[in-house]
Amino acid sequence: MNQDSINREKALKDGFFDLRVQRSGVYQQLRFKIAREKTAAGEIPFIVPDRIIDLPELLRICDSAQLPLKSATGILFPKGKMLRDFAGL
């Protein structure tokens, strides 16, 4: 599997996906869970990292998975997308 390509449908079905990320200058293979949360727009799947990751790397993860990401930094969306684009996935 290409490291920058994530099968979104498979990740949503399984509830997780694995991705190689850079943390503190070291590349690591991490598993990211997908949690569903009820919002005003409907039920939204969020990527929830369990470790602290730098903001540029979080944005890369969000764009490669084409899913919103919720972390201590805040809620991030893929480029050109908003919350209502993910309702009902």
Secondary structure, 3 states (H helix, E strand, C coil): CCCCCCCHHHHHHHCEEEEEEEECCEEEEEEEEEEEEEECCEEEEEEECCCCCCHHHHHHHHHHHCCCEEECCEEECCCCCCHHHHCCC
